[in-house]
Amino acid sequence: MTRWRILFARLFGRGRAMSAEEAAALAIERYRAGVDAYQQRKFRQAVRDFTVAIYLAPGHAGMYQHRGGALAELGRLPQAINDYDRAVHLNPSFADTYLDRGNAYHAMGQTEKAIRDYSEALRLRPGYPEALANRGAALIESGRDEEGEADATRAADLGIDRQALEALLGAARSAQKTGKRRR
């Protein structure tokens, strides 16, 4: 029996509906399976597992955020943003979701939306080094060099990997110089 048939047999089998407790336990099981698949870089499987978990527990922001991450890794950025939007709706105080959505916007060339999300992540978690570094790069890319450099300096002071930071800023400066600024 395939994995999906087993799952649906568990969901709908035995001639009775699944109890709320059984659904919650299965949602947690599928969520953990999704996290494991993600960590093994099996992003399609992670999306499937998170989708089942969301079906069973649609009010859990973390499940949407994690599925958004797997979708982003697959290059399905608009779908990832939809999941991040849902996660923000369910839990607007989680800085990591804003960082992730900002990264997706940035990858799609929507720099101003990315900057807004990085700023919100920083409002929620002041001194968030990854948000500072990414906002710094986006600001530089959009021609706001002084602000971007200030964010980058602060991120470095907070201990972000300097080599990764320089690579990020180098790409932003290159995009700015070649005129390939993102929207």
Backbone torsions as a table, in degrees:
resi	resn	phi	psi	omega
1	MET	NA	135.4	-179.8
2	THR	-70.3	163.9	-179.5
3	ARG	-57.6	-41.3	-178.2
4	TRP	-70.0	-38.5	178.1
5	ARG	-64.6	-39.3	176.9
6	ILE	-61.5	-45.6	-179.4
7	LEU	-60.6	-49.0	-177.7
8	PHE	-70.2	-29.2	173.1
9	ALA	-64.0	-39.1	177.7
10	ARG	-68.2	-37.4	-178.7
11	LEU	-71.1	-45.1	-168.7
12	PHE	-120.8	0.5	-175.2
13	GLY	-77.9	-177.6	175.7
14	ARG	62.9	16.6	174.9
15	GLY	65.8	18.5	179.1
16	ARG	-142.3	157.5	177.1
17	ALA	-76.6	152.3	177.9
18	MET	-75.1	137.8	177.7
19	SER	-71.4	163.1	178.3
20	ALA	-60.6	-38.3	179.7
21	GLU	-66.3	-41.4	178.1
22	GLU	-65.2	-41.2	179.1
23	ALA	-63.4	-43.1	179.4
24	ALA	-63.3	-42.7	179.3
25	ALA	-64.3	-41.0	178.9
26	LEU	-68.7	-36.6	176.9
27	ALA	-60.7	-44.6	178.8
28	ILE	-64.3	-41.4	178.6
29	GLU	-60.6	-45.5	-178.8
30	ARG	-69.8	-36.6	177.1
31	TYR	-61.0	-47.7	178.9
32	ARG	-63.4	-38.6	176.6
33	ALA	-63.2	-38.2	177.1
34	GLY	-64.3	-42.7	177.4
35	VAL	-61.9	-44.4	178.3
36	ASP	-61.0	-45.8	179.5
37	ALA	-62.1	-41.4	178.9
38	TYR	-60.9	-46.6	-178.9
39	GLN	-63.7	-26.4	176.8
40	GLN	-89.8	6.8	179.7
41	ARG	63.4	28.2	174.8
42	LYS	-98.6	73.8	-168.8
43	PHE	-68.8	-36.2	177.6
44	ARG	-62.7	-43.6	177.8
45	GLN	-64.5	-39.8	178.3
46	ALA	-59.8	-44.2	178.4
47	VAL	-59.1	-44.9	179.7
48	ARG	-61.0	-46.6	-178.9
49	ASP	-64.5	-44.0	178.9
50	PHE	-65.3	-34.8	179.0
51	THR	-62.9	-43.4	177.2
52	VAL	-64.4	-43.0	179.0
53	ALA	-60.4	-41.8	179.1
54	ILE	-65.2	-40.8	178.1
55	TYR	-57.6	-39.9	-177.4
56	LEU	-82.2	-28.1	-177.7
57	ALA	-140.3	71.9	-172.4
58	PRO	-68.8	-7.8	-178.9
59	GLY	-96.8	13.4	-175.3
60	HIS	-101.2	106.1	-175.9
61	ALA	-59.1	-39.2	-177.3
62	GLY	-61.2	-31.7	179.3
63	MET	-67.5	-40.4	177.0
64	TYR	-66.4	-41.7	-179.8
65	GLN	-62.3	-44.9	-179.0
66	HIS	-67.4	-39.9	176.7
67	ARG	-64.9	-37.6	175.4
68	GLY	-58.4	-40.6	177.8
69	GLY	-62.9	-42.2	178.5
70	ALA	-66.7	-41.0	177.6
71	LEU	-62.9	-40.7	178.3
72	ALA	-62.1	-41.4	178.2
73	GLU	-62.5	-28.5	177.8
74	LEU	-85.1	-0.4	-179.9
75	GLY	81.5	11.1	-179.4
76	ARG	-94.3	65.5	-170.2
77	LEU	-65.6	-43.1	178.0
78	PRO	-59.5	-39.4	177.5
79	GLN	-67.2	-38.6	177.5
80	ALA	-60.6	-44.9	179.8
81	ILE	-62.1	-39.6	176.3
82	ASN	-58.6	-42.9	178.4
83	ASP	-67.0	-40.4	177.4
84	TYR	-63.5	-39.2	177.0
85	ASP	-59.0	-44.2	179.8
86	ARG	-64.7	-41.3	178.4
87	ALA	-62.6	-41.8	178.1
88	VAL	-63.9	-40.8	178.2
89	HIS	-60.0	-42.3	-178.1
90	LEU	-76.4	-32.7	-178.9
91	ASN	-146.5	85.9	-176.3
92	PRO	-74.1	1.7	-176.8
93	SER	-107.6	14.5	-177.8
94	PHE	-100.9	105.1	-174.2
95	ALA	-60.0	-35.1	-177.6
96	ASP	-60.7	-34.4	179.6
97	THR	-65.8	-40.2	177.9
98	TYR	-65.5	-39.3	176.7
99	LEU	-61.0	-48.2	-178.6
100	ASP	-63.3	-43.7	179.0
101	ARG	-66.3	-37.8	175.5
102	GLY	-60.3	-41.2	177.7
103	ASN	-62.6	-40.1	178.9
104	ALA	-66.5	-44.7	176.8
105	TYR	-59.5	-44.4	-179.3
106	HIS	-60.6	-44.8	179.3
107	ALA	-63.3	-27.6	178.6
108	MET	-86.4	-1.5	179.6
109	GLY	87.1	11.8	180.0
110	GLN	-99.4	70.9	-170.5
111	THR	-62.2	-41.8	-178.3
112	GLU	-65.0	-39.0	175.6
113	LYS	-65.3	-37.9	177.7
114	ALA	-62.2	-45.9	179.9
115	ILE	-59.6	-42.6	178.4
116	ARG	-60.3	-43.9	-179.6
117	ASP	-68.2	-40.5	177.0
118	TYR	-61.9	-39.4	178.9
119	SER	-64.7	-39.6	178.1
120	GLU	-66.6	-39.7	176.1
121	ALA	-58.9	-40.2	179.4
122	LEU	-71.6	-32.7	175.9
123	ARG	-64.2	-40.8	-178.7
124	LEU	-75.9	-33.3	-179.5
125	ARG	-135.1	83.2	-179.5
126	PRO	-56.7	138.1	179.6
127	GLY	79.3	19.8	179.5
128	TYR	-72.9	104.3	-170.5
129	PRO	-59.8	-40.4	-178.7
130	GLU	-66.1	-39.4	178.3
131	ALA	-67.1	-39.6	176.7
132	LEU	-62.4	-46.5	-178.9
133	ALA	-62.4	-46.3	-177.5
134	ASN	-69.8	-38.6	175.9
135	ARG	-65.7	-39.2	177.4
136	GLY	-58.3	-45.2	179.0
137	ALA	-63.8	-43.3	-179.8
138	ALA	-65.2	-38.9	177.9
139	LEU	-64.6	-43.4	177.9
140	ILE	-61.7	-45.2	179.4
141	GLU	-58.6	-35.4	-178.1
142	SER	-88.1	8.0	175.1
143	GLY	90.2	8.1	179.7
144	ARG	-102.5	65.8	-171.4
145	ASP	-58.5	-45.9	-175.1
146	GLU	-61.9	-45.6	178.1
147	GLU	-63.9	-42.1	-179.1
148	GLY	-63.3	-43.8	178.8
149	GLU	-64.7	-36.8	178.2
150	ALA	-63.4	-43.4	177.2
151	ASP	-62.9	-42.8	-178.7
152	ALA	-63.1	-42.2	178.7
153	THR	-62.2	-43.3	179.1
154	ARG	-64.2	-40.5	178.3
155	ALA	-62.2	-42.0	178.8
156	ALA	-64.3	-41.8	178.4
157	ASP	-62.4	-28.6	-179.8
158	LEU	-86.2	1.1	171.4
159	GLY	98.7	12.4	177.6
160	ILE	-65.8	149.8	-179.7
161	ASP	-57.1	117.2	-174.4
162	ARG	-66.9	-35.4	179.4
163	GLN	-65.6	-44.3	177.8
164	ALA	-65.3	-38.9	178.4
165	LEU	-62.7	-45.6	179.4
166	GLU	-63.3	-37.5	177.0
167	ALA	-64.2	-43.3	179.2
168	LEU	-62.8	-46.3	-179.4
169	LEU	-69.2	-36.0	176.9
170	GLY	-61.1	-42.5	177.8
171	ALA	-64.4	-38.9	179.3
172	ALA	-66.6	-42.7	178.6
173	ARG	-64.6	-39.9	178.5
174	SER	-62.9	-44.3	178.7
175	ALA	-62.7	-38.1	179.4
176	GLN	-67.4	-45.7	-177.2
177	LYS	-66.8	-36.5	-178.2
178	THR	-82.2	-1.5	179.2
179	GLY	77.6	10.9	179.7
180	LYS	-95.3	50.1	177.7
181	ARG	-67.6	146.2	176.8
182	ARG	-84.9	160.3	180.0
183	ARG	-65.7	NA	NA
